[in-house]
Amino acid sequence: MNNFFTIYKKELIDIFRDRKTIIFSILLPILIYPVMFGLVNYMMKDMQSDIEKKLDLGIKGNKDSAIVSILKEQKNITLHYDDNLDEKLKKGDVSLIIDIPNEFDQNINDFKPTTLKLVYDKDSNKSSMAASSIRAIFDSYYKSIVNARIESKGLEKNFLNPFDIQQVTTENVKDSDQGLGSVMIGMLPTFIIIFMLTPTLTIAADFIAGEKERGTFEPLLSTSVSRMSIMWGKLATLATVSIIALVASMTAMGGSLKYNFKLGNALNVTPKALVLIALFSVFVLISVCAVEMAISIYAKSIKEANSFLGGITAPVFILSYIPFMMDAKTVKWIYFNIPIVNVVVLMKEFLVGIFNTQHILVVAAWHIVYVILSILFVKIMFSREEVIFRS
């Protein structure tokens, strides 16, 4: 046990002496998420502010319509009547084109159906936001016409509104918060897998393959420390760095989202869910780190190790994305039996408050098998001279 702690301490000190490891695994995530989400939030607010300050609209068809008069009353709207409006929309000179039929006002007065066409650029966020903003103005005009017609018939305004529909969630969370919060909860398990495993790639490649290149691995094996102590010490170091990086990444991301998008309680997770997520994260961590170490043992150089590790981790990342858009409450049984996918869907269940004993036991059983097999694999690789000293 003393030998294990000696190796563990030595490896941790070596890793944290390397500034690149600290910067890219721990400090960078802490800095990048506040900057990234802050920038997104700023751009969204800036775009909305631009629309509120100045909005260029193109008018086709009936330029004398009551619709045009309503738009002229808006201080932030500038109207364009050019012939080349389609080209201006593509270039972004106008955000939206409103096509008004010549008989639009007459049809309204005659109680005939008519259509108002809004032409926007689907590739422009500003154009989409402008369409929503203008539609809100037209909806208000639409309601005023309906109310006028009802009053002209001597009817109450509520004649066409027999009942209202109020849509609420089961949680005490605003609808806007709930929407973004639900999206983030759906993404969280995938992010956990990726953030947890990404820092281990370069470290795993350097752990043994790098020591082979530097000629320091053979002297380590010739000491009185057993190979199993070396193996467990290196494995524990990999797991420790991964957990630190994961906590740093998730804390920075969660804090940035809550601060920039004002999610309130939408991202709150119960202690029970956190404990179970941590437990199953450790299962995944041990399995993948053990396989990465086995690959590093087999590789003759860091370059070769990185090539092999890329081939192994790519499927892991792909599997973690499979449940990305799944509804946590309607997951099919088959997904609880697929490696990586099963732990991601189980985490999604935990995050929405589902603690299905059968699902937990099945996934736990699979991951215990994965851990045992991966440990046996790296143990065999550590014990074979022809693998360690492969030329």
C-alpha positions as CSV (number, residue, x, y, z in Angstrom):
1,M,0.0,0.0,0.0
2,N,2.9,2.4,0.8
3,N,4.4,1.7,-2.7
4,F,1.0,2.5,-4.3
5,F,0.9,5.9,-2.5
6,T,4.5,6.6,-3.4
7,I,3.7,6.0,-7.1
8,Y,0.5,7.9,-6.9
9,K,2.1,10.9,-5.2
10,K,5.0,10.9,-7.6
11,E,2.8,10.8,-10.7
12,L,0.5,13.6,-9.4
13,I,3.5,15.8,-8.6
14,D,4.9,15.2,-12.1
15,I,1.6,16.0,-13.8
16,F,1.0,19.2,-11.9
17,R,4.5,20.3,-12.5
18,D,3.6,20.3,-16.2
19,R,2.0,23.7,-16.9
20,K,0.3,22.5,-20.1
21,T,-1.7,19.9,-18.1
22,I,-2.9,22.5,-15.6
23,I,-3.7,25.0,-18.3
24,F,-5.5,22.8,-20.7
25,S,-7.2,20.4,-18.3
26,I,-8.3,22.7,-15.4
27,L,-7.7,26.4,-16.0
28,L,-8.9,26.5,-19.6
29,P,-12.4,25.1,-18.9
30,I,-12.8,27.5,-16.0
31,L,-12.0,30.4,-18.3
32,I,-13.5,29.3,-21.6
33,Y,-17.1,28.7,-20.5
34,P,-17.7,32.1,-18.9
35,V,-16.2,33.7,-21.9
36,M,-18.1,31.5,-24.4
37,F,-21.6,31.8,-22.8
38,G,-21.0,35.5,-21.9
39,L,-20.3,36.1,-25.6
40,V,-23.3,34.2,-26.8
41,N,-25.5,36.1,-24.3
42,Y,-24.0,39.5,-25.4
43,M,-24.6,38.8,-29.1
44,M,-28.2,37.7,-28.5
45,K,-28.9,40.9,-26.4
46,D,-27.0,43.0,-29.0
47,M,-29.0,41.6,-31.8
48,Q,-32.3,42.2,-30.0
49,S,-31.2,45.7,-29.1
50,D,-30.4,46.4,-32.8
51,I,-33.9,45.3,-33.8
52,E,-35.5,47.5,-31.1
53,K,-33.4,50.5,-32.2
54,K,-33.6,50.2,-36.0
55,L,-35.4,47.8,-38.3
56,D,-35.3,48.0,-42.1
57,L,-38.3,46.5,-43.8
58,G,-39.1,46.0,-47.5
59,I,-42.7,46.6,-48.7
60,K,-44.1,44.9,-51.8
61,G,-47.6,45.3,-53.2
62,N,-50.1,47.7,-51.6
63,K,-48.0,50.6,-50.3
64,D,-51.1,52.5,-49.1
65,S,-52.4,49.7,-46.9
66,A,-53.4,50.3,-43.3
67,I,-50.6,47.8,-42.5
68,V,-48.1,50.3,-43.9
69,S,-49.6,53.1,-41.8
70,I,-49.2,51.0,-38.6
71,L,-45.6,50.3,-39.5
72,K,-44.9,54.0,-40.1
73,E,-46.0,54.7,-36.6
74,Q,-43.2,52.5,-35.2
75,K,-40.2,54.8,-34.5
76,N,-37.6,52.1,-35.0
77,I,-38.9,50.9,-38.4
78,T,-37.6,52.2,-41.7
79,L,-39.6,51.2,-44.8
80,H,-38.1,50.5,-48.3
81,Y,-40.1,50.3,-51.5
82,D,-37.3,49.5,-54.0
83,D,-37.7,47.0,-56.8
84,N,-34.6,44.9,-55.8
85,L,-35.8,44.0,-52.3
86,D,-35.0,40.3,-52.7
87,E,-31.4,41.2,-53.3
88,K,-31.4,43.5,-50.3
89,L,-32.7,40.8,-48.1
90,K,-29.9,38.4,-49.2
91,K,-27.3,41.1,-48.5
92,G,-28.9,42.0,-45.1
93,D,-29.8,45.6,-46.1
94,V,-33.4,44.8,-45.1
95,S,-34.3,42.3,-42.4
96,L,-37.7,41.4,-43.7
97,I,-40.0,41.8,-46.8
98,I,-43.7,42.3,-46.3
99,D,-45.8,41.4,-49.3
100,I,-49.2,43.1,-49.1
101,P,-51.9,42.1,-51.6
102,N,-53.4,45.1,-53.4
103,E,-56.9,44.1,-52.3
104,F,-55.8,43.4,-48.7
105,D,-57.8,46.3,-47.0
106,Q,-60.8,45.9,-49.3
107,N,-61.0,42.1,-48.4
108,I,-60.9,42.9,-44.7
109,N,-63.7,45.5,-45.1
110,D,-65.7,42.9,-47.1
111,F,-65.1,40.2,-44.6
112,K,-63.2,38.2,-47.2
113,P,-60.1,36.0,-46.3
114,T,-56.8,37.5,-47.3
115,T,-53.1,36.7,-46.8
116,L,-50.2,38.8,-45.6
117,K,-46.8,37.3,-46.6
118,L,-43.6,37.8,-44.5
119,V,-40.5,36.9,-46.4
120,Y,-37.4,36.4,-44.2
121,D,-33.9,35.0,-44.7
122,K,-33.7,31.6,-42.9
123,D,-29.9,31.9,-42.7
124,S,-30.1,35.2,-40.7
125,N,-30.9,35.2,-37.0
126,K,-31.7,38.9,-37.2
127,S,-34.2,38.3,-40.0
128,S,-35.9,35.5,-38.0
129,M,-36.1,37.7,-34.9
130,A,-37.4,40.6,-37.0
131,A,-40.2,38.3,-38.4
132,S,-41.2,37.4,-34.8
133,S,-41.2,41.1,-33.8
134,I,-43.3,42.2,-36.8
135,R,-45.7,39.3,-36.4
136,A,-46.4,40.5,-32.8
137,I,-47.4,43.9,-34.2
138,F,-49.7,42.3,-36.8
139,D,-51.2,40.0,-34.2
140,S,-52.3,43.0,-32.3
141,Y,-53.8,44.6,-35.4
142,Y,-55.5,41.2,-36.2
143,K,-57.1,41.1,-32.7
144,S,-58.3,44.7,-33.1
145,I,-60.1,43.9,-36.3
146,V,-61.7,40.8,-34.7
147,N,-62.9,42.9,-31.7
148,A,-64.3,45.5,-34.0
149,R,-66.3,43.0,-36.0
150,I,-67.6,41.4,-32.8
151,E,-68.7,44.8,-31.5
152,S,-70.4,45.7,-34.8
153,K,-72.6,42.6,-34.4
154,G,-73.5,43.6,-30.9
155,L,-71.6,40.7,-29.3
156,E,-69.3,40.5,-26.3
157,K,-65.6,40.4,-26.9
158,N,-65.4,37.0,-25.3
159,F,-67.8,35.6,-27.8
160,L,-64.9,33.9,-29.7
161,N,-63.0,33.0,-26.6
162,P,-65.0,30.3,-24.8
163,F,-62.0,29.3,-22.6
164,D,-58.3,30.0,-22.0
165,I,-55.5,27.5,-21.9
166,Q,-52.9,27.9,-19.2
167,Q,-49.9,25.7,-19.7
168,V,-47.8,25.2,-16.6
169,T,-45.0,22.8,-15.6
170,T,-44.9,20.5,-12.6
171,E,-42.0,22.6,-11.2
172,N,-42.0,26.1,-9.9
173,V,-39.9,27.3,-12.8
174,K,-40.6,30.0,-15.4
175,D,-41.4,28.6,-18.9
176,S,-38.3,30.2,-20.4
177,D,-36.1,28.8,-17.7
178,Q,-37.7,25.4,-18.0
179,G,-37.1,25.2,-21.8
180,L,-33.4,26.0,-21.6
181,G,-33.0,24.1,-18.3
182,S,-34.5,21.0,-19.9
183,V,-32.1,21.3,-22.9
184,M,-29.1,21.6,-20.6
185,I,-30.2,18.6,-18.5
186,G,-30.5,16.6,-21.6
187,M,-27.0,17.6,-22.6
188,L,-25.4,17.2,-19.2
189,P,-24.7,13.4,-19.1
190,T,-23.0,13.6,-22.5
191,F,-20.8,16.5,-21.4
192,I,-19.9,14.6,-18.2
193,I,-18.5,11.7,-20.3
194,I,-16.6,14.0,-22.6
195,F,-15.2,16.4,-20.0
196,M,-14.2,13.4,-17.8
197,L,-12.3,11.5,-20.5
198,T,-10.8,14.3,-22.7
199,P,-8.0,15.3,-20.2
200,T,-6.9,11.6,-19.8
201,L,-5.9,11.2,-23.4
202,T,-2.7,13.1,-23.5
203,I,-1.8,12.1,-19.9
204,A,-2.4,8.4,-20.7
205,A,-0.2,8.6,-23.8
206,D,2.6,10.1,-21.8
207,F,2.3,7.9,-18.7
208,I,4.0,4.8,-20.1
209,A,4.6,5.3,-23.8
210,G,6.2,8.7,-23.0
211,E,8.4,7.1,-20.2
212,K,9.5,4.5,-22.7
213,E,10.7,7.2,-25.1
214,R,12.5,9.0,-22.3
215,G,14.0,5.8,-21.0
216,T,12.6,6.1,-17.5
217,F,10.1,3.2,-17.5
218,E,12.7,0.4,-17.3
219,P,14.4,1.8,-14.3
220,L,11.0,2.2,-12.6
221,L,10.3,-1.5,-13.2
222,S,13.6,-2.5,-11.8
223,T,12.9,-0.9,-8.4
224,S,11.4,-2.9,-5.5
225,V,8.0,-1.5,-6.2
226,S,5.7,-4.2,-7.6
227,R,4.2,-3.8,-11.0
228,M,0.7,-3.9,-9.5
229,S,1.5,-0.9,-7.3
230,I,2.8,1.0,-10.4
231,M,-0.3,0.1,-12.3
232,W,-2.8,1.1,-9.6
233,G,-0.8,4.3,-8.8
234,K,-0.9,5.4,-12.4
235,L,-4.5,4.4,-12.8
236,A,-5.5,6.4,-9.6
237,T,-3.6,9.4,-10.9
238,L,-5.4,9.3,-14.2
239,A,-8.7,9.1,-12.4
240,T,-7.9,12.0,-10.0
241,V,-6.9,14.4,-12.8
242,S,-10.0,13.4,-14.7
243,I,-12.3,14.1,-11.8
244,I,-10.6,17.4,-11.0
245,A,-11.0,18.5,-14.7
246,L,-14.6,17.3,-14.7
247,V,-15.5,19.2,-11.6
248,A,-13.8,22.4,-12.9
249,S,-15.5,22.1,-16.3
250,M,-19.0,21.4,-15.0
251,T,-18.8,24.1,-12.3
252,A,-17.7,26.7,-14.8
253,M,-20.3,25.7,-17.3
254,G,-23.2,25.5,-14.9
255,G,-22.3,28.8,-13.2
256,S,-21.9,30.5,-16.6
257,L,-25.2,29.3,-17.8
258,K,-27.1,30.3,-14.6
259,Y,-25.4,33.8,-14.6
260,N,-25.7,34.6,-18.3
261,F,-29.1,33.1,-19.0
262,K,-30.8,33.7,-15.6
263,L,-32.0,30.0,-15.4
264,G,-32.9,30.4,-11.7
265,N,-33.8,26.9,-10.3
266,A,-34.0,25.2,-13.8
267,L,-30.6,23.5,-13.4
268,N,-31.0,22.4,-9.7
269,V,-30.0,18.7,-9.2
270,T,-30.9,16.7,-6.1
271,P,-28.1,15.3,-3.8
272,K,-29.3,11.8,-4.5
273,A,-28.9,12.3,-8.2
274,L,-25.5,13.8,-7.8
275,V,-24.3,10.9,-5.7
276,L,-25.5,8.3,-8.2
277,I,-24.1,10.3,-11.1
278,A,-20.7,10.4,-9.3
279,L,-20.8,6.7,-8.6
280,F,-21.5,5.7,-12.3
281,S,-19.0,8.3,-13.5
282,V,-16.4,6.5,-11.5
283,F,-17.3,3.2,-13.1
284,V,-16.9,4.7,-16.6
285,L,-13.7,6.4,-15.5
286,I,-12.0,3.3,-14.2
287,S,-12.9,1.2,-17.2
288,V,-11.8,3.8,-19.8
289,C,-8.6,4.8,-17.9
290,A,-7.6,1.2,-17.6
291,V,-8.0,0.6,-21.4
292,E,-6.1,3.8,-22.1
293,M,-3.2,2.6,-19.9
294,A,-3.2,-0.8,-21.6
295,I,-2.9,1.0,-24.9
296,S,-0.1,3.2,-23.6
297,I,1.8,0.1,-22.4
298,Y,1.5,-1.5,-25.9
299,A,2.5,1.6,-27.7
300,K,6.2,2.2,-28.5
301,S,6.0,6.0,-28.6
302,I,3.7,8.9,-27.7
303,K,2.7,9.3,-31.3
304,E,1.7,5.7,-31.6
305,A,-0.2,5.8,-28.3
306,N,-2.1,8.9,-29.5
307,S,-3.1,7.2,-32.7
308,F,-4.4,4.1,-30.8
309,L,-6.2,6.2,-28.2
310,G,-7.9,8.3,-30.9
311,G,-9.3,5.1,-32.4
312,I,-10.6,3.9,-29.0
313,T,-12.0,7.1,-27.6
314,A,-13.8,8.2,-30.8
315,P,-16.4,5.3,-30.4
316,V,-16.8,6.2,-26.7
317,F,-17.7,9.8,-27.7
318,I,-20.0,8.7,-30.4
319,L,-21.8,6.4,-28.0
320,S,-22.2,9.2,-25.5
321,Y,-24.0,11.3,-28.2
322,I,-26.5,8.6,-29.1
323,P,-28.9,9.5,-26.2
324,F,-28.3,13.3,-26.6
325,M,-31.9,14.1,-27.6
326,M,-33.7,11.1,-26.0
327,D,-36.6,11.8,-23.6
328,A,-35.4,10.5,-20.2
329,K,-38.9,9.3,-19.4
330,T,-39.3,7.1,-22.5
331,V,-36.0,5.3,-22.9
332,K,-36.2,1.8,-24.5
333,W,-34.9,-1.2,-22.6
334,I,-32.2,-1.9,-25.2
335,Y,-30.3,1.3,-24.4
336,F,-29.7,0.2,-20.8
337,N,-27.6,-2.7,-22.3
338,I,-25.3,-0.7,-24.6
339,P,-21.9,0.4,-23.2
340,I,-21.6,4.1,-22.5
341,V,-25.1,4.7,-23.8
342,N,-26.5,2.9,-20.8
343,V,-24.8,5.2,-18.2
344,V,-25.7,8.3,-20.2
345,V,-29.5,7.4,-20.3
346,L,-29.3,6.4,-16.6
347,M,-27.8,9.8,-15.7
348,K,-30.6,11.5,-17.7
349,E,-33.1,9.6,-15.6
350,F,-31.4,10.7,-12.3
351,L,-31.5,14.4,-13.5
352,V,-35.3,14.3,-14.0
353,G,-35.9,12.5,-10.7
354,I,-36.4,8.9,-12.0
355,F,-34.6,6.3,-9.8
356,N,-35.7,3.0,-11.4
357,T,-34.2,0.2,-9.3
358,Q,-34.2,-2.3,-12.2
359,H,-32.4,0.2,-14.5
360,I,-29.9,1.0,-11.9
361,L,-29.1,-2.7,-11.1
362,V,-28.8,-3.6,-14.8
363,V,-26.4,-0.7,-15.6
364,A,-24.4,-1.3,-12.4
365,A,-24.0,-5.0,-13.3
366,W,-22.8,-4.2,-16.8
367,H,-20.3,-1.6,-15.5
368,I,-19.0,-3.9,-12.8
369,V,-18.3,-6.4,-15.6
370,Y,-16.6,-3.6,-17.7
371,V,-14.4,-2.6,-14.7
372,I,-13.3,-6.2,-14.0
373,L,-12.5,-6.9,-17.7
374,S,-10.6,-3.6,-18.2
375,I,-8.6,-4.1,-15.0
376,L,-7.8,-7.7,-16.0
377,F,-6.8,-6.4,-19.5
378,V,-4.3,-3.8,-18.2
379,K,-3.0,-6.3,-15.6
380,I,-2.2,-8.8,-18.3
381,M,-0.5,-6.1,-20.4
382,F,1.6,-5.0,-17.4
383,S,2.7,-8.6,-16.8
384,R,3.8,-9.4,-20.3
385,E,7.5,-8.6,-21.1
386,E,6.9,-8.9,-24.9
387,V,4.3,-6.1,-24.7
388,I,6.2,-3.8,-22.4
389,F,9.4,-4.0,-24.3
390,R,7.9,-4.3,-27.7
391,S,10.4,-3.2,-30.4
